[in-house]
Amino acid sequence: MTKEANSYCRQIGVEASPENLREVRRFVEEVSRDLQLEGDDGYDLKVAVSEAAANAIEHSGADSFLDVCVTQHPDDRLTFEISDEGDFHLSPRKPEQAGGRGLGLPLMVALMDEVRIYRNSRGGTTVSLTLFLGGQQRETA
């Protein structure tokens, strides 16, 4: 763990299996305690990161790994990056047509201030979830 004036960085790596979601959630809880997040921020982070991790586990394939990295930026943004070895494919179906599935991305967007999904140059996908801290004004879409 690195902790300097207004910066914070931690990372974990787990095997991409449903059994390891508990470890990812515990990691988010530890970060929330370390940074003394108030109100709903800690819960919202845990839900959004869990959802991103569950999607990564489901789509990354067997014998793959999941990396979760969190950084507090000097401008008081907190960003979790969830990276896997799978390929992201946006479902062409609307959530109401997916039988209760496909709600993870809209949930992440609703809970976080910024959500980005990108393909990694070495293969795989990264989901970046950012929360503004310190009373920054949040924009709603």
For each residue, the residues with C-beta under 8 A, 3 or more apart:
1: 8 9 10
2: 7 8 9 10
3: 7 8
4: 7
5:
6: 72 74 76
7: 2 3 4 71 72 73 74
8: 1 2 3 31 34 35 70 71 72 78
9: 1 2 69 70 71 72
10: 1 2 27 30 31 34 69 70
11: 67 68 69 70
12: 23 24 27 67 68
13: 65 66 67 68
14: 17 20 23 24 65 66 68
15: 20 64 65 66
16: 20 56 57 60 61 64 65 66 84 85
17: 14 20 57
18: 21 54 57
19: 22
20: 14 15 16 17 23 24 57 66
21: 18 24 25 50 53 54 57
22: 19 25 26
23: 12 14 20 26 27
24: 12 14 20 21 27 28 49 50 53 66 68
25: 21 22 28 29 46 49 50
26: 22 23 29 30
27: 10 12 23 24 30 31 68
28: 24 25 31 32 42 45 46 49 50 80
29: 25 26 32 33 42 46
30: 10 26 27 33 34
31: 8 10 27 28 34 35 45 70
32: 28 29 35 37 41 42 45 46
33: 29 30 36 42
34: 8 10 30 31
35: 8 31 32 72 78 133
36: 33
37: 32 41 42 45 133
38: 41 42
39:
40: 43 44
41: 32 37 38 44 45 131 133
42: 28 29 32 33 37 38 45 46
43: 40 46 47
44: 40 41 47 48 111 112 131
45: 28 31 32 37 41 42 48 49 78 80 111 129 131
46: 25 28 29 32 42 43 49 50
47: 43 44 50 51 107 111
48: 44 45 51 52 80 107 108 111 112 129
49: 24 25 28 45 46 52 53 68 80 82 129
50: 21 24 25 28 46 47 53 54
51: 47 48 54 55 104 107 108
52: 48 49 55 56 80 82 104 108 127 129
53: 21 24 49 50 56 57 66 68 82
54: 18 21 50 51 57 58 104
55: 51 52 58 59 104 105 127
56: 16 52 53 59 60 66 82 83 84 86 125 127
57: 16 17 18 20 21 53 54 60 66 84
58: 54 55
59: 55 56 84 86 87 88 89 125
60: 16 56 57 64 66 84 85 86 124
61: 16 64 85 86
62:
63:
64: 15 16 60 61 84 85 86
65: 13 14 15 16 84 85
66: 13 14 15 16 20 24 53 56 57 60 82 83 84
67: 11 12 13 81 82 83 84
68: 11 12 13 14 24 27 49 53 80 81 82 83
69: 9 10 11 80 81 83
70: 8 9 10 11 31 78 79 80 81
71: 7 8 9 78 79 81
72: 6 7 8 9 35 76 77 78 133
73: 7 76 77 78 79
74: 6 7
75:
76: 6 72 73 132 133 134 136
77: 72 73 113 114 130 131 132 133 136
78: 8 35 45 70 71 72 73 130 131 132 133
79: 70 71 73 128 129 130 131
80: 28 45 48 49 52 68 69 70 128 129 130
81: 67 68 69 70 71 126 127 128 129
82: 49 52 53 56 66 67 68 126 127 129
83: 56 66 67 68 69 120 124 125 126 127
84: 16 56 57 59 60 64 65 66 67 124 125 126
85: 16 60 61 64 65 123 124
86: 56 59 60 61 64 124 125
87: 59 119 124 125
88: 59 117 119 125
89: 59
90:
91: 98 102
92:
93: 97 98 102
94: 97 98 102
95: 98 101 102 103 106
96:
97: 93 94
98: 91 93 94 95 101 102 103
99:
100: 103
101: 95 98
102: 91 93 94 95 98 105
103: 95 98 100 106 107
104: 51 52 54 55 107 108
105: 55 102 108 109 115 117
106: 95 103 109 110
107: 47 48 51 103 104 110 111
108: 48 51 52 104 105 111 112 115 127 129
109: 105 106 112 115
110: 106 107
111: 44 45 47 48 107 108
112: 44 48 108 109 115 129 130 131
113: 77 130 131 132 138 139
114: 77 128 129 130
115: 105 108 109 112 127 128 129 130
116: 127 128 130
117: 88 105 125 126 127 128
118: 125 126 128
119: 87 88 123 124 125
120: 83 123 124 125 126
121:
122:
123: 85 119 120
124: 60 83 84 85 86 87 119 120
125: 56 59 83 84 86 87 88 117 118 119 120
126: 81 82 83 84 117 118 120
127: 52 55 56 81 82 83 108 115 116 117
128: 79 80 81 114 115 116 117 118
129: 45 48 49 52 79 80 81 82 108 112 114 115
130: 77 78 79 80 112 113 114 115 116
131: 41 44 45 77 78 79 112 113
132: 76 77 78 113 136 137 138
133: 35 37 41 72 76 77 78 136
134: 76
135:
136: 76 77 132 133
137: 132
138: 113 132
139: 113
140:
141:
